Structure formats: structure tokens, C-alpha cells
Amino acid sequence: LYACVPKRHRKLQTVAGGLLANRWAEDIRGVVGLQEIGQYLQLWHKIEHTTLSAEPDRLTWKWSTNGIYSAKSAYLATFHGSIACDAWKLTWKCWAPPRVRFFHWLAHLDRCWTADRLARRGLPHLERCPLCDQAPETMNHLLLGCTFARQIWHEVLSWLRVPGPPPAQVPSLNDWWQSTRQLVPKPMRKGLASAVLLVPWMLWKHRNDCVFNHGCPLVADLLTKIKEEATLWAAAGALGLRAIIPQTWDVH
């Protein structure tokens, strides 16, 4: 029906002028078929009881309750329909060096070049985990399911006197952290969060050393490095980690 109105008439008619005595129908020209007649009748019934208000038009922002635009409401509107995930709290709200935070962000998105990701792209990769040599390597296996990683978690948590079992058979590191932090006293929670960021980072570095430098996965060697790195983090500003590191331990 709209195509039956000549282009020169489409912008001449105002809404108020078109509704007055149904003048909008006067602009229909050309051949009108059954489809156009049906649309004409539908449009007629929809607007026959329409009356315009004398008040001037005003803009209303539908993403806020008061109808007023704000930068905050526009920002929140971009997340409309999205699924909330609280994994960002562990990555960005806890103390750790920037490169460690960035690694955890990539690991959470499964963007690290583990064997499964290399295989999906047809690139050369190891058949089994370089740390345990028992199962195919994925990021979740490397950080949580690997027997080598589970032993490291057990030793580190025992060293820090953190109650609760080490991560194993859990969907993600964030799920384990959320449940474990409820078991520890509140003053220890910041230190636990930094440790949860530290251990996967050191496991990843140890894995890379085994892959690229032909190193051997040694629990004692990695534990020494983790303790040294934890001490450096505590000296650099990780106050929560400083509070839970055993004071009797000394680095030579």
C-alpha cells in the first residue's frame, strides 16, 4: 500500500493533516490490487479511533524507570539479556600482578594454547598432559584434574594452613574458590584468593618449561618456586597473602 503513494506525496502530509477526515487515503494512486485493498482496510480500522493530544511530543528513554536518559542506564542496557558470571571477581578483584590476571582471563575463556586447542586448529600438539602423562591436556585438566596439579594444590594449601580439600572433580576453579572461601576465616580470604591465582600461574609456567625447555615435572622444585613467588607477592603488596604465609619459613 505504501508503494501506491507517489514519492512526492510521502513527505507533504503531516500526521495531523492525514488523520483529518481521513485525508491520508487521498494520496493513494496507481493500480490497487487485492493485497493493497486488504492492507487499506486493516490500516483504516487501526487508525479510525486515533486522536492526537494537544501536548507537544517528548522523548522517553525506555531503559530507565523515569524515562530520562543517563549514561548508566545506557551502559546497563548493553547487558540486557546477558548471562551473569561472577568469575570476574576472582580474576580482577583479588591481588595479583597484571600478567597473572591476564592469564586467568585467557584461561577462563579457554584461549590458552593447550593441546586440545592446538588440535582443534590442526597444529602439532602433545598427545597427553606434559605434567602427568596420563590424560589429554585441557586447561581444566592442567589446573585441576591433573594428578601432578592436585599434589601441588594439596601441598600449597597445607603450607598455608587453608582448611578444606584441594580442587578436584569441580567444574571450574571459580566454583572451588567460592565454596572453599566459606570454610576459611574471613581474615584469610584475601590471602586465599591470591594463592588461587598464584598456583595456576606457576603450574602454567612449569608446564611451558616442560614443553619448550624439555624440563621434568618435579613437585619439590615447583613448590619451592611457588613459595618464593608468594613471598615476592607479599612484599609487593599482597597483604592478604602476607597474613597467611607461615612466619617460620625462611628463603635462603
C-alpha positions in Angstrom: 0.0 0.0 0.0 2.9 2.4 0.8 4.3 1.8 -2.7 1.0 3.1 -4.2 1.7 6.5 -2.7 3.9 8.6 -5.1 7.2 9.7 -3.5 6.4 13.4 -3.9 3.4 13.0 -1.7 5.0 10.9 1.1 6.6 13.8 3.0 4.0 16.5 2.2 1.3 15.1 4.5 1.6 15.5 8.3 0.1 13.0 10.8 -2.5 15.5 12.0 -3.4 16.5 8.4 -3.6 12.9 7.3 -5.9 11.9 10.1 -8.3 14.9 9.5 -11.2 13.5 7.6 -9.0 10.5 6.5 -7.1 12.6 4.0 -4.3 10.1 4.1 -6.3 7.9 1.7 -6.3 10.7 -1.0 -2.6 10.1 -1.7 -3.1 6.5 -2.8 -2.5 6.3 -6.6 -1.9 3.7 -9.2 -3.2 0.2 -9.5 -4.7 -1.1 -6.3 -4.9 -4.9 -6.1 -6.5 -7.3 -3.5 -3.4 -7.2 -1.3 -3.4 -3.4 -1.2 -7.1 -3.3 -0.5 -6.6 -5.7 2.4 -3.9 -3.5 3.9 -6.0 -0.4 3.3 -8.9 -1.9 5.3 -6.6 -3.0 8.1 -5.0 0.4 8.3 -8.4 2.1 8.3 -9.6 0.1 11.3 -6.4 0.7 13.2 -6.4 4.5 13.0 -10.1 5.3 12.8 -10.3 5.9 16.6 -6.9 7.6 16.9 -6.9 11.1 18.3 -3.9 13.3 18.8 -3.1 15.1 22.0 -2.6 18.8 22.2 0.5 18.3 24.3 3.9 18.6 22.5 5.8 15.5 21.8 8.6 14.4 24.2 11.3 11.9 24.1 11.1 9.0 26.5 14.1 6.7 27.3 12.7 3.2 27.7 15.7 1.8 29.6 15.1 3.7 32.8 12.0 3.8 35.1 11.7 7.6 34.9 12.1 7.8 31.2 15.2 10.0 31.4 18.4 9.1 29.6 21.5 8.6 31.7 24.9 7.1 30.8 24.5 4.5 33.5 21.1 3.3 32.0 22.7 3.1 28.5 25.6 1.1 29.9 23.3 -1.4 31.7 21.1 -1.7 28.6 24.1 -3.2 26.7 23.9 -6.1 29.1 20.2 -6.7 28.6 19.6 -10.4 28.1 23.2 -11.4 29.0 24.0 -14.2 31.5 25.7 -13.1 34.7 29.0 -14.7 35.7 30.9 -13.9 38.9 34.2 -15.4 37.7 35.5 -11.9 37.1 35.7 -11.3 40.9 38.5 -13.8 41.3 40.4 -12.5 38.3 40.1 -8.8 38.7 39.2 -8.1 42.3 42.0 -10.1 44.0 45.6 -9.1 44.4 47.9 -10.4 41.7 50.3 -8.9 39.1 48.7 -7.8 35.9 50.2 -10.6 33.8 48.7 -13.2 36.1 45.3 -11.6 35.9 45.5 -11.5 32.1 46.5 -15.2 32.1 43.5 -16.1 34.2 41.2 -14.1 32.0 42.5 -16.1 28.9 42.3 -19.4 30.8 38.7 -18.7 31.8 37.9 -18.0 28.1 39.8 -21.2 27.1 42.2 -19.1 25.0 45.4 -20.6 26.2 47.3 -22.8 23.7 46.8 -26.2 25.4 46.8 -29.4 23.4 43.1 -29.5 22.8 43.1 -26.0 21.3 46.1 -26.8 19.2 44.3 -30.0 18.0 41.2 -28.1 17.0 43.3 -26.0 14.7 45.3 -28.8 13.2 48.5 -27.7 14.8 51.2 -30.0 16.3 50.5 -30.9 19.9 51.3 -33.4 22.6 49.0 -36.4 22.9 49.0 -36.3 26.7 49.4 -33.9 29.6 53.1 -33.0 30.0 52.8 -32.9 33.8 51.1 -36.3 34.4 51.4 -38.1 31.1 48.0 -39.8 31.8 45.3 -37.8 30.0 44.7 -35.4 27.1 45.7 -31.9 28.0 42.9 -29.3 28.5 43.1 -26.2 30.6 40.7 -27.6 33.2 42.7 -30.8 33.4 46.0 -28.9 33.6 44.9 -26.8 36.6 42.5 -29.1 38.4 42.3 -32.6 37.2 46.0 -33.5 36.7 47.5 -35.7 39.4 50.6 -33.5 39.5 48.4 -30.4 39.9 46.4 -32.0 42.6 49.5 -32.8 44.6 50.7 -29.2 44.2 47.4 -27.9 45.4 47.5 -30.2 48.4 51.0 -29.2 49.4 50.4 -25.4 48.9 47.1 -25.5 50.9 48.8 -27.4 53.7 51.6 -25.0 53.7 49.2 -22.1 54.0 47.1 -23.9 56.6 43.9 -23.5 54.5 41.2 -25.9 55.5 39.2 -27.8 53.0 40.0 -30.3 50.2 42.1 -29.3 47.2 40.3 -28.7 43.9 39.3 -31.9 42.2 36.2 -33.0 40.3 34.9 -29.4 40.2 33.5 -27.6 37.1 35.9 -24.7 37.4 38.5 -23.0 39.6 36.0 -20.3 40.4 33.5 -22.8 41.7 36.1 -24.3 44.0 37.2 -20.9 45.2 33.6 -19.8 46.0 33.0 -22.9 48.1 36.4 -23.0 49.8 36.3 -19.3 50.9 33.3 -20.1 53.0 35.4 -22.6 55.0 38.2 -20.3 55.9 38.1 -17.4 58.5 37.4 -14.0 57.0 40.9 -12.6 57.6 42.3 -15.4 55.4 40.1 -14.9 52.4 42.1 -12.3 50.6 45.2 -14.5 51.0 43.4 -17.5 49.7 42.3 -15.6 46.6 45.8 -14.5 45.8 47.0 -18.1 46.3 44.3 -19.4 44.0 45.7 -17.0 41.3 49.3 -17.9 42.1 49.2 -21.7 41.8 47.6 -21.9 38.3 50.1 -19.3 37.1 53.0 -21.3 38.4 51.6 -24.6 37.0 51.3 -22.9 33.6 54.9 -21.7 33.7 56.1 -25.2 34.8 54.1 -26.8 32.0 55.7 -24.4 29.5 59.1 -25.2 30.9 58.4 -28.9 30.3 57.1 -28.4 26.8 59.6 -25.8 25.4 62.7 -26.4 27.5 62.4 -30.2 28.0 62.2 -29.8 31.7 60.9 -32.5 34.1 57.8 -32.1 36.2 59.1 -32.1 39.8 56.8 -31.4 42.7 59.6 -30.3 45.1 61.0 -27.9 42.5 57.7 -26.3 41.7 56.8 -26.0 45.4 60.0 -24.1 46.1 59.2 -21.7 43.3 55.7 -21.2 44.5 56.9 -20.3 48.0 59.5 -17.9 46.6 56.9 -16.3 44.3 54.4 -16.0 47.2 57.0 -14.2 49.3 57.7 -11.8 46.5 53.9 -11.1 46.0 53.6 -10.5 49.8 56.5 -8.0 49.7 55.0 -6.3 46.6 51.6 -5.6 48.2 49.6 -8.8 48.6 48.7 -8.1 52.3 46.3 -11.0 52.5 48.9 -13.4 51.3 51.4 -12.0 53.7 49.0 -12.7 56.5 48.7 -16.4 55.8 52.3 -17.3 54.8 53.9 -19.2 57.7 56.2 -16.8 59.6 58.7 -19.5 60.5 59.5 -20.2 56.9 62.6 -18.6 55.5 64.0 -18.3 52.0 67.7 -18.9 51.5 
